[in-house]
């Protein structure tokens, strides 16, 4: 995969597109007794979830457990 930046500085990423590397890293951290990832800090995960929630809001996607009763 090649990432082409608008202002130059292209990057090439290798891999098969699966999450195997991420699963391996998470499993190693869990086996090592870590409760937080050294590679992906909790704040990064929260920031991504905020963005995804905003995307869902704009698309009108509501999960069943979020519906008003």
C-alpha positions as CSV (number, residue, x, y, z in Angstrom):
1,X,0.0,0.0,0.0
2,X,1.3,3.5,-0.8
3,X,0.3,6.5,1.2
4,X,0.6,9.7,-1.0
5,X,0.7,12.8,1.0
6,X,-0.6,16.1,-0.5
7,X,2.5,17.9,0.6
8,X,5.0,15.2,-0.4
9,X,6.8,12.6,1.7
10,X,5.0,9.5,0.4
11,X,5.2,6.3,2.5
12,X,5.0,2.6,1.5
13,X,3.5,0.1,3.9
14,X,3.9,-3.7,3.5
15,X,1.6,-6.4,4.8
16,X,-1.4,-8.5,3.8
17,X,-4.0,-6.1,5.1
18,X,-5.0,-8.3,8.0
19,X,-4.8,-7.5,11.7
20,X,-2.4,-10.3,12.5
21,X,0.4,-8.0,13.6
22,X,-2.0,-6.0,15.8
23,X,-3.4,-9.2,17.4
24,X,0.2,-10.6,18.0
25,X,1.2,-7.3,19.7
26,X,-1.9,-7.2,21.9
27,X,-1.5,-10.9,22.9
28,X,2.2,-10.3,23.8
29,X,1.3,-7.3,26.0
30,X,-1.5,-9.3,27.7
31,X,0.9,-12.2,28.3
32,X,3.4,-9.7,29.7
33,X,0.9,-8.6,32.3
34,X,0.3,-5.1,30.8
35,X,-3.1,-3.5,31.4
36,X,-2.5,-0.7,28.9
37,X,-0.8,-0.9,25.5
38,X,2.6,0.6,25.1
39,X,2.0,1.0,21.4
40,X,-1.5,2.5,21.5
41,X,-2.2,4.6,24.5
42,X,-5.8,4.7,26.0
43,X,-6.2,8.3,24.9
44,X,-5.6,7.4,21.2
45,X,-8.3,4.7,21.5
46,X,-10.7,7.2,23.0
47,X,-9.9,9.8,20.4
48,X,-10.7,7.3,17.6
49,X,-14.0,6.3,19.3
50,X,-15.1,9.9,19.5
51,X,-14.4,10.3,15.8
52,X,-16.3,7.1,15.0
53,X,-19.2,8.1,17.2
54,X,-19.4,11.4,15.3
55,X,-19.3,9.5,12.0
56,X,-22.2,7.3,13.1
57,X,-24.2,10.4,14.3
58,X,-23.8,12.1,10.9
59,X,-24.8,8.9,9.1
60,X,-27.8,8.3,11.4
61,X,-26.5,4.9,12.6
62,X,-27.9,4.0,16.0
63,X,-27.2,0.7,17.7
64,X,-30.1,-1.2,19.3
65,X,-28.8,-0.7,22.8
66,X,-28.7,3.1,22.3
67,X,-32.4,3.4,21.3
68,X,-34.7,5.3,23.6
69,X,-37.3,3.0,25.2
